[in-house]
Amino acid sequence: MTHTPHSSGAGQPVLVNPHDRAVPLLTVEALREAEVAAQSALPAHTLMARAGAAAAHFLREQLAHAPSWASDKPVWFAAGPGNNGGDALVVATELHRAGVAVEVCMPVEVKPDDARWALAEARAAGVHIASSVPASFDAYGWLVDGMFGIGLARGLEGVFAELAERLSARARSHGHVLSLDVPSGLDSDTGNVVGSGPAVRATHTVTFIAAKPGLYTGVGRDYAGSVAIAPIGIDTEDTPGAVRLNAPSLFVAALPARDFGTHKGTFGTLAVVGGDTGMCGAPILAARAALLTGAGKVHVGFLGSDAPPYDPPHPELMLHAAARLALDATDAVAAGCGMGGSASARQLVDAILRLRAPVLFDADALNLVARDEALAAHVAQSATARGAPCVLTPHPLEAARLLGCDTAAVQRDRLAAARTLAARYAAVAVLKGSGTVIAAPDGRVAVNPTGNAGLATGGTGDVLGGMIGALLAQRLPPYEAALAGVYLHGLAADTLCAQGDGPAGLTAGELAPVVRKLMNRLFYAPSYAA
């Protein structure tokens, strides 16, 4: 169900749908600061009351549209010992007063002052509260996870670990599992499971004050399900240095106009460089994607000896031996796909770094930079000479090589890894994966919400490189080019899956035609009546 903003009596939105909105994603530290500042000006328990009211509003809407097996049965709550348990108690009390049957399981009695207030309110209202866990959830419709929220320091244990596993199993089999604020056991900053796990894998999350990075990257997207934001009267829009959820508003203004008076030169010339012997398909995929993402002209430079003379599906592409490609006559270069690690490839990367044109490095170009200190230094230095940073598009293993660590270290904190890459190489870093992180050397960071498991197949990274390269050729600034490319790449996969063409069996070559349709539909549709 789609959630548009709803307003409370005080004029504050109860629920905000983050879809296509560049909402801030706040860390635990920033959330604590916002909460403390707000509480100082409010009566006691106000924020918990608002949070509970917002989540109750969400559940009432869901119950109104749920199948009878879910709407006609009691809503069951798992309440933890902290303030997340207090939130659950407020939600249960609100629903009970609205005539909805509820039951609360509180294995350990809540401790903080706000939560104790919520417990007293629930008891006064007559909410059924038990300490024992039911043997089966068959008697209940919606299940609500209110065990642990942000800032959890250790993995779930004992009865709470058991409940997390059972709630997750119910979500997989029947759906209708709601987590309050964050799924219990999930690190809201990193999107990883805390400790050795487990964590609740919910179908829906109502998150309070603001969305969190961990709901959108790492395994967080799988665990959080569909996310709605309950701001509870706290304005976080202008939080300094906040990570943003990637959305068209961050890049649409940078897209070139498609006026009648434009020509192919208006939209730039891209060179796609790579394709050592036996790997010529990679740059072809990238080049086709660049063509369909709107580049005016696309050249392909092959290092290998088995390059095709032309591309039959797209004879518009101009194919060359890499050594004969006039790179200094191009508006942008995307290099690395299928490039290999030869001495010739290394020399070509060094030559590309001397160009004034915007540069994207992917795949083998990144591996060459990672193992060559001189090239690595040149990447950072070239940003100054060029007046713009390179764009680096590593997957986690390539990022680990660039950072001199292992993949696990990258995945433990994807935002920190992307920021470090951006700072170390003075580049725009695109750390691919679930919830791709885009970080600029000036400190801007975004997490991408589009894409799915259909992208977990060979060649999709080449397509992304070609797309971002095409946007660089169209003179988008590097950060905006990366944001737009990543967003549209993921949205194309989402569109294909919605049509039944994925996630299983989706191929890289299917993405670019959908990207073309999305770009034209979203950004270039005529503004006048036909």
C-alpha positions in Angstrom: 0.0 0.0 0.0 1.3 3.5 -0.9 1.5 6.0 1.9 1.2 9.7 1.1 1.7 12.1 4.0 -1.1 12.2 6.5 -1.5 15.0 9.0 -2.2 14.8 12.7 -4.4 17.4 14.5 -1.3 19.4 15.2 -0.6 19.7 11.4 2.4 17.4 11.5 2.5 14.5 9.0 1.8 11.2 10.6 3.4 9.1 7.8 5.6 10.0 4.9 6.2 7.8 2.0 10.0 8.1 1.1 9.4 6.8 -2.4 11.1 9.2 -4.9 12.0 11.6 -2.1 15.5 12.6 -1.2 14.8 12.2 2.5 17.6 12.5 5.1 18.9 9.2 6.5 20.0 9.9 10.0 22.6 8.0 12.1 21.9 7.1 15.7 24.0 10.0 16.9 22.1 12.5 14.8 18.7 11.0 15.8 19.7 11.2 19.5 20.6 14.9 19.1 17.3 15.7 17.3 15.3 13.8 19.9 17.0 15.6 22.9 16.5 19.0 21.3 12.8 18.3 20.7 12.1 16.8 24.1 13.4 19.9 25.9 10.5 21.9 24.5 7.7 19.3 24.9 5.7 17.8 27.8 6.9 14.5 29.1 6.1 11.4 27.0 5.0 13.5 23.9 7.4 11.9 21.4 6.5 8.3 22.5 2.8 9.1 22.3 3.3 10.6 18.8 5.3 7.6 17.6 2.7 5.1 18.9 -0.1 7.1 17.4 1.6 7.1 14.0 2.2 3.4 14.0 -1.4 2.8 15.2 -2.6 4.9 12.3 -0.5 2.8 9.9 -2.0 -0.5 11.3 -5.5 0.8 11.1 -5.0 1.6 7.4 -3.5 -1.8 6.8 -6.3 -3.6 8.7 -8.9 -1.8 6.6 -7.4 -3.3 3.4 -6.1 -6.6 4.8 -7.6 -10.0 3.9 -10.1 -11.3 6.4 -7.7 -13.8 7.9 -5.5 -10.9 9.0 -8.0 -8.2 9.8 -10.4 -10.3 11.8 -7.8 -11.6 14.2 -6.1 -9.8 17.1 -2.9 -7.8 16.5 0.0 -9.4 18.5 2.9 -7.3 19.9 6.4 -8.4 21.1 7.5 -5.7 23.5 11.1 -5.4 24.6 12.5 -4.0 27.8 13.4 -0.5 26.5 11.7 2.4 24.8 10.9 0.3 21.7 8.8 -1.8 24.0 7.2 1.4 25.2 6.3 2.3 21.6 4.7 -1.1 21.2 2.6 -0.6 24.3 1.4 2.8 23.0 0.4 1.3 19.7 -1.4 -1.5 21.4 -3.3 0.9 23.7 -4.3 3.2 20.7 -5.6 0.2 18.8 -7.4 -1.2 21.8 -9.2 2.1 22.4 -10.2 2.1 18.7 -11.9 -1.3 19.2 -9.1 -3.5 17.7 -8.4 -6.7 19.5 -4.7 -6.7 20.7 -2.4 -8.9 22.8 1.0 -7.9 24.1 3.8 -10.3 25.0 6.4 -8.6 27.3 8.9 -11.2 28.4 10.9 -8.6 30.4 9.1 -5.7 32.0 10.0 -2.3 30.4 12.4 -0.1 32.4 12.8 3.5 31.1 10.6 6.2 32.4 8.8 6.8 29.1 8.2 3.1 28.6 6.9 2.8 32.2 4.4 5.5 31.5 3.3 3.6 28.4 2.9 0.4 30.4 0.7 2.2 33.0 -1.4 3.6 30.2 -1.8 0.2 28.6 -2.8 -1.5 31.9 -5.3 1.3 32.7 -6.9 0.8 29.3 -7.2 -2.9 29.9 -4.7 -4.1 27.3 -4.0 -7.8 27.7 -0.3 -8.2 28.6 1.4 -11.5 29.1 5.0 -12.6 29.7 4.8 -15.9 28.0 5.3 -16.5 24.2 2.4 -18.2 22.4 3.1 -21.6 21.0 1.6 -20.6 17.7 0.8 -17.3 15.9 -2.1 -18.9 14.0 -4.6 -17.1 16.2 -3.3 -13.6 15.2 -3.4 -11.4 12.1 -0.7 -8.7 12.1 2.4 -9.3 14.3 4.3 -6.3 15.6 8.0 -6.2 16.5 8.6 -3.7 19.3 11.6 -5.5 20.9 14.6 -3.3 20.2 15.2 -0.1 18.3 18.2 2.0 17.3 21.5 1.8 19.1 21.4 -2.0 19.9 24.9 -2.9 21.2 24.8 -6.7 21.1 23.1 -9.5 19.2 19.7 -10.7 20.2 19.7 -13.6 22.7 17.3 -15.9 24.5 13.6 -15.3 24.2 14.2 -12.3 21.9 16.3 -14.2 19.5 13.7 -16.9 19.4 11.0 -14.3 18.7 13.1 -12.7 16.0 13.4 -16.1 14.2 9.7 -16.8 14.6 8.6 -13.4 13.4 10.9 -13.7 10.4 9.4 -17.1 9.5 5.9 -15.7 9.8 6.9 -12.8 7.5 8.1 -15.3 4.8 5.0 -17.5 5.1 2.1 -15.1 5.7 3.5 -11.6 5.6 1.9 -8.9 7.8 4.9 -8.4 10.2 5.5 -4.7 11.2 8.7 -3.5 12.9 8.7 -0.3 15.0 11.5 2.1 14.1 13.9 -0.6 12.9 13.7 -4.4 12.7 15.0 -5.7 16.1 18.6 -6.8 15.7 19.4 -4.6 12.7 22.1 -1.9 13.0 20.3 1.2 11.8 23.6 2.9 10.8 25.1 0.1 8.7 22.3 -2.2 7.6 24.1 -5.2 9.2 22.7 -7.6 11.7 24.1 -6.8 15.2 26.5 -9.4 16.6 25.8 -13.0 15.6 22.1 -12.4 15.0 19.4 -13.1 14.4 17.3 -10.1 13.4 13.6 -9.6 12.5 12.9 -9.8 8.8 9.7 -7.7 8.6 7.4 -7.0 5.7 6.9 -3.4 6.8 8.7 -0.9 9.0 7.4 2.4 10.5 10.5 4.3 11.4 10.4 7.3 13.7 11.8 10.9 13.4 13.6 10.1 10.1 14.7 7.2 7.9 18.0 5.5 8.7 20.8 4.4 6.4 20.6 0.9 7.6 17.1 0.5 6.3 18.4 1.0 2.7 21.8 -0.6 2.5 23.5 -3.9 3.4 20.9 -6.5 4.4 18.7 -3.7 5.7 16.5 -3.6 2.6 15.7 -7.3 3.0 14.9 -7.0 6.7 13.0 -3.7 6.7 10.6 -4.4 3.9 8.4 -1.5 2.9 9.3 1.6 4.9 7.1 4.5 6.1 8.5 7.5 8.0 6.7 8.9 11.1 8.4 12.3 11.6 6.5 12.8 15.0 6.8 16.6 14.7 10.6 16.8 14.4 11.9 18.5 11.3 15.2 16.8 10.2 15.2 18.0 6.6 18.1 20.4 7.1 20.3 18.2 9.3 23.9 19.2 8.5 25.9 16.5 6.6 23.0 14.0 6.5 23.1 11.2 4.0 20.3 11.4 1.5 18.1 8.8 -0.1 18.9 9.0 -3.8 15.9 10.5 -5.8 15.4 12.4 -9.1 15.3 15.7 -7.3 19.0 15.4 -6.6 20.0 15.1 -10.3 17.1 16.1 -12.6 18.2 19.8 -12.8 21.5 18.7 -14.3 20.0 16.7 -17.2 20.4 18.5 -20.5 17.5 20.0 -22.2 16.4 18.2 -25.5 15.5 21.3 -27.4 14.7 21.4 -31.1 17.9 23.2 -31.8 20.2 20.6 -30.4 22.4 18.2 -32.3 24.5 15.1 -31.6 27.4 17.3 -30.5 25.2 18.8 -27.8 25.0 15.5 -26.1 28.7 14.7 -26.1 31.0 12.0 -27.4 31.9 9.1 -25.1 34.8 6.7 -25.4 34.3 3.2 -23.9 37.7 1.6 -23.4 38.3 -2.1 -22.5 37.8 -5.4 -24.0 41.0 -7.4 -24.0 41.1 -10.7 -26.0 38.1 -12.9 -25.0 36.3 -10.0 -23.2 35.0 -7.9 -26.0 31.4 -8.3 -24.9 31.9 -6.1 -21.8 32.6 -2.8 -23.6 29.9 -3.6 -26.1 27.3 -3.8 -23.3 28.6 -0.6 -21.8 28.6 1.2 -25.2 25.1 0.1 -26.1 23.9 1.3 -22.7 25.6 4.7 -23.3 23.9 5.1 -26.6 20.5 4.4 -25.1 21.2 6.7 -22.2 21.4 9.6 -24.6 25.1 10.2 -25.5 25.4 11.9 -28.9 28.2 9.6 -30.2 29.8 6.5 -28.7 33.3 5.1 -29.6 34.6 1.8 -28.4 38.3 1.1 -28.0 39.3 -2.5 -27.8 42.6 -3.8 -26.4 42.0 -7.3 -27.7 42.9 -8.9 -31.0 39.4 -10.4 -31.5 37.3 -7.2 -31.6 34.3 -7.2 -34.0 34.4 -4.8 -36.9 31.0 -3.4 -36.0 28.1 -4.1 -33.7 25.2 -5.5 -35.8 22.4 -4.5 -33.3 23.8 -1.0 -33.0 25.9 -0.1 -36.0 25.8 3.5 -34.7 28.6 2.5 -32.4 32.1 3.3 -33.8 34.6 0.5 -33.0 38.4 0.9 -32.9 41.6 -0.6 -31.7 42.2 1.2 -28.4 45.6 2.5 -29.6 44.0 4.2 -32.5 41.2 5.9 -30.6 41.6 9.7 -30.3 40.8 10.0 -26.7 41.6 13.7 -26.5 38.7 14.4 -28.9 36.1 12.9 -26.6 33.9 14.5 -24.0 34.2 11.6 -21.4 35.8 8.3 -21.1 34.5 5.1 -19.4 37.3 2.6 -19.0 37.9 -0.8 -17.5 35.2 -3.2 -18.6 36.9 -6.4 -19.8 40.2 -4.4 -19.9 42.4 -7.1 -18.3 45.6 -6.4 -16.4 48.3 -6.2 -19.0 51.1 -3.6 -19.3 49.2 -2.1 -22.2 46.1 -1.7 -20.1 48.1 0.0 -17.4 49.6 2.4 -19.9 46.1 3.2 -21.2 44.8 4.0 -17.7 47.7 6.3 -17.1 47.1 8.1 -20.5 43.4 8.4 -19.7 44.2 10.1 -16.4 46.1 12.8 -18.3 43.0 13.8 -20.2 41.0 16.9 -19.4 37.7 15.0 -20.0 35.6 13.4 -17.2 36.7 9.9 -16.5 34.9 6.8 -15.1 36.9 3.7 -14.0 35.3 0.4 -13.5 36.3 -3.3 -13.2 39.9 -4.0 -14.4 40.8 -0.3 -14.4 40.1 -0.3 -10.7 42.2 -3.4 -10.1 45.1 -1.8 -11.9 44.8 1.3 -9.7 44.5 -0.8 -6.6 47.8 -2.6 -7.2 49.8 0.4 -8.5 50.7 3.2 -6.1 51.7 5.5 -8.9 48.3 5.1 -10.6 46.5 5.5 -7.4 48.3 8.8 -6.7 47.6 9.9 -10.2 43.8 9.3 -9.8 43.7 11.8 -6.8 46.0 14.3 -8.5 44.1 14.2 -11.8 41.0 15.6 -10.1 42.9 18.9 -9.6 44.2 19.1 -13.1 40.9 18.2 -14.6 38.8 20.4 -12.3 36.5 17.4 -11.6 36.8 14.1 -9.8 36.9 10.7 -11.4 34.0 8.4 -10.9 35.0 5.0 -9.5 32.4 2.2 -9.6 33.7 -0.7 -7.5 31.8 -3.7 -6.2 32.7 -4.6 -2.6 35.7 -6.8 -3.6 37.2 -4.1 -5.8 36.5 -1.5 -3.1 38.4 -3.7 -0.6 41.4 -3.9 -3.0 41.4 -0.1 -3.4 41.3 0.4 0.4 43.8 -2.4 1.2 41.3 -4.3 3.4 39.0 -7.3 2.9 35.5 -7.4 1.6 34.0 -8.1 5.1 35.5 -4.8 6.3 33.9 -2.9 3.4 30.5 -4.5 4.1 30.7 -3.9 7.8 30.2 -0.2 7.2 29.4 0.5 3.5 28.9 4.3 4.1 32.3 4.6 5.8 34.0 2.6 3.0 32.4 4.8 0.3 33.4 8.0 2.1 37.0 6.7 2.6 37.2 5.8 -1.1 36.0 9.3 -2.1 38.5 11.0 0.2 41.5 8.8 -0.6 41.1 9.1 -4.4 39.5 12.5 -4.5 36.8 10.8 -6.5 33.1 10.1 -6.7 32.8 6.6 -5.3 29.9 4.4 -6.3 30.0 1.4 -4.0 27.8 -1.1 -5.7 25.6 -3.6 -3.9 22.2 -3.7 -2.2 21.7 0.0 -1.4 24.5 1.3 -3.6 26.3 4.2 -1.8 27.4 7.2 -3.8 29.9 9.4 -2.0 31.5 12.6 -3.3 34.9 14.0 -2.1 33.1 17.1 -0.8 31.2 15.0 1.7 27.9 14.5 0.0 26.6 10.9 0.3 23.5 9.2 -1.0 22.1 5.7 -0.7 20.2 4.3 -3.7 16.8 2.8 -3.1 16.2 1.2 -6.5 17.3 -2.2 -7.9 16.9 -5.8 -6.9 18.4 -9.3 -7.1 17.9 -9.3 -10.9 21.1 -7.2 -11.1 23.1 -10.1 -9.6 24.2 -11.3 -13.0 27.1 -10.8 -15.3 27.3 -7.5 -17.3 25.0 -5.3 -15.3 28.0 -3.4 -13.9 29.2 -2.8 -17.5 25.8 -1.4 -18.3 26.0 1.0 -15.3 29.4 2.2 -16.3 28.2 2.9 -19.8 25.2 4.8 -18.5 27.2 7.0 -16.1 29.8 7.6 -18.9 27.0 8.8 -21.2 25.8 11.2 -18.6 29.3 12.5 -18.1 29.5 13.0 -21.8 26.3 15.0 -21.6 28.1 17.3 -19.2 26.4 16.3 -15.9 28.7 16.9 -13.0 30.3 13.6 -11.8 28.2 13.3 -8.6 24.9 14.0 -10.3 25.9 11.7 -13.2 26.5 8.9 -10.7 23.3 9.5 -8.9 21.2 9.5 -12.1 22.9 6.4 -13.5 22.6 4.4 -10.4 19.0 5.4 -9.8 17.9 4.6 -13.4 19.9 1.4 -13.6 18.1 0.1 -10.5 14.7 1.4 -11.6 15.1 -0.4 -14.9 15.6 -3.7 -13.0 12.6 -2.9 -10.8 10.5 -2.2 -13.9 11.5 -5.5 -15.6 10.7 -7.4 -12.4 7.3 -5.8 -12.2 6.7 -7.1 -15.8 7.7 -10.6 -14.8 11.1 -10.5 -16.5 13.1 -10.9 -13.3 14.6 -11.2 -10.9 15.5 -14.7 -12.1 16.9 -14.8 -15.6 17.1 -11.0 -16.1 20.0 -10.2 -18.4 22.2 -7.2 -18.5 21.3 -6.4 -22.1 17.7 -5.9 -21.2 18.4 -2.9 -18.9 19.4 -0.2 -21.4 16.2 -0.2 -23.5 14.1 0.2 -20.3 16.4 3.0 -19.1 15.7 4.8 -22.4 12.0 4.5 -21.8 12.3 5.6 -18.2 14.4 8.7 -19.0 11.9 9.8 -21.7 8.9 9.1 -19.6 10.1 10.7 -16.4 12.3 13.6 -17.7 11.5 14.3 -21.4 7.8 13.8 -21.8 6.3 16.7 -23.6 4.9 19.3 -21.3 2.2 20.4 -23.8 -0.9 18.6 -24.9 -0.7 16.5 -28.0 
